[in-house]
Structure formats: structure tokens, C-alpha cells
Amino acid sequence: MKKRSGVKRALQIIPTSELEGLPTGALLARLKRLRWCLESPELTDLTLGELESVKYMILFKSEETWKQAYTDVKSITDVKSILDVRENKPNMGEHSNAYFDNRRGH
């Protein structure tokens, strides 16, 4: 994913109920894009017209909409909650050992 600049970094506001239906990859991409948002309107060189064009979107970390969006995505993508419901999968070493054991007739 390429980092965008200026108003192209702006994200749509998505309700929590819709976020919960997104695949994990889409949530993680949104989290990454939220991290790429600009710090504040005061520290940018965007024109008033550009700022006006994204006033109903998320662009600045200093705004409440960013803080809420970040909290929403983080709570959904919490690694612990994912691991709690996912079955245990063997790592590559365990997987390859089981494969070779089966091939040898053990």
C-alpha cells in the first residue's frame, strides 16, 4: 500500500457496525491508513479549499473523529480477541515434523 499525500490521505467515516463486517485485512489496512493521517490542520500546507473538501472525512490525528475511528478499529482488530477464537495452528517446524513422521509411518 502506497502512502498518499495531502487530502488523498483522508478516510471516510465508517460506523462501528460496518467495521465489524469487514475482513481482517481491510481492518488492518484501515488502521495503517489512520496511522498515516496528518498530525493537525495547523501543521499542514493544505489550502482552505482542500481543508473544506475533507471536512466530513478523517484526515487529522488531532480531531475527535480520528481518535474515535482509531479506537474502533483497534478494538475490533485486537490480537487477543482474534487469537481467542482462532484454532491453534502448528508453526512451520511442527508442521514439517508431523509431515515427515507421517511419511515414515510413525
N, C-alpha and C positions, 0 to 999 in steps of 0.2 A: 504494500500500500504506500503510495507516494504522499509525502507531506505536502499539503496545499498551502497557499499563502493568502493573506488578506481575507476578503469576505468569502472566499471559497472554502475556508475552514469552518464556516457556520454550519450548525446542525439543526435539523428540525426538532421541535419539542415533541416527544413521544410519551403518551401516558404509560404509567407503570403496567397497566393491564395489557397493553400491546407489547411491551418489552418482554413480558413473561412468555409470550408465544414465539419469540424469535429464537432461532438456533443459537447454540453457544458461540459459534464462530462469528455470527453477526453481532452478538453482545460484546465479545472481546474486541472486535473491530470498532464498535461504537466507543468503548472505553478508551481505546488508543486515540481515536479522534478527539474525544473530550480532553485527553491529556495534551493534545496539540493545540488546544484553543489558546488565544492570546490572553495575557495577564489582565489587562484592563483597558478601557477606552482611552484613558489618559496617556497610556504608553504606546499608542499606535499612531501611524501616519495616515490612517484612513480618512477620507473626506466626509463631510457631514452627509452627503448624498449616499455614500457607501454605508455609513452607520445607520442611516434611516432605512436602507433596503434590507437590513438584517435585524431590525428591532424586535421582530417576533420570532427570532431564532436564537440559538445558543452560540455565542462567539467569545465571550469573555469570562474567565475564571472568577472574576471579582463579583459577578452577578449571581443573584439567588437562583436563577433558572439553571445555571451551570452546576451550582452546588447540589441542587435537588436532583438533576439528571445524573450526576456522578454518583451520588448516594444510591439512587435507584438501581443503576447498572451494577454497582459494586455489590449491593445486597443480593441481586439475582445471580451474579457470577461468583459468589463467594465459594472458594475452592472447597472448603469443608462441606458445604451443603451438597456440592456435586459428588464428592467422594463418599458421603454418607449413603447415597442412593445407587452408586455405581458398583457393579460386581467387581471383585478382586481379579485383576488380570495379571498373569505372570510377566515378569520382565524378560528381556531377551535371553539372559543366561538361564533362567528357569525354563523358559520355553524351549530353547535348543537342547537342554539336558533331557527334558521329557521326550523330545523328538528322537534323540539318539537312543534313549532307553527303550523306547517302543520298537525301534529298528533292530535292536539287539535281542529282542524277545523278553525283556525284563518286565 
